[in-house]
Amino acid sequence: MTAIRRRWVVPGFVAVIVAAAAVGTFALLSSQSGARIDPDNARLVALGGAVYAAECAVCHGANLEGQPNWRQRRADGRLPAPPHDPSGHTWHHPDEQLFALTKYGPAALAGGGYESDMPAYAGTLSDDEIWAVLSYIKSHWPAQIRERHDQINRAAQQ
């Protein structure tokens, strides 16, 4: 392997290993707490709605619609906030990953100097508030999207 190639491959490999370990650690910690996304828990959804309105709606939209052109990088290289409704990709990720992304921020999970406008909410929101926001979001998905998300969660636990 050439020195130039090794210069890019080794840091990239290390970043992938670190990110995978971080996601695994976050998944273990969150699964040990017993907390989960529960869109059928009215108390949790109500709390999540209040927290979402205060902390998330400014970027992700009051109706979970996200920012325009959310798949296209802006001039600063960052992506706009994605929607959390069925048109977005939120439901493509298992509960533990959504929790970790919210608590620690995408930059912590992606590594490699990744930049995002999404802050880490550790220290701002409690774990219960994060699970509540995620429950609120999922409560707005139609039944078929909820079921597909449940399947993703089952696959992630195997």
ABEGO torsion letter per residue (X at the ends): XBAAAAAAAAAAAAAAAAAAAAAAAAAAAAAAAGBBBBAABAAAAAAAAAAAAAAAAAAAEAAGAEBBGAABBBAAGBBBBBBABAABAAAABBAAAAAAAAAAEAAAAAEGGBBBABBBABGABBAAAAAAAAAAAAAABBAAAAAAAAAAAAAAAX
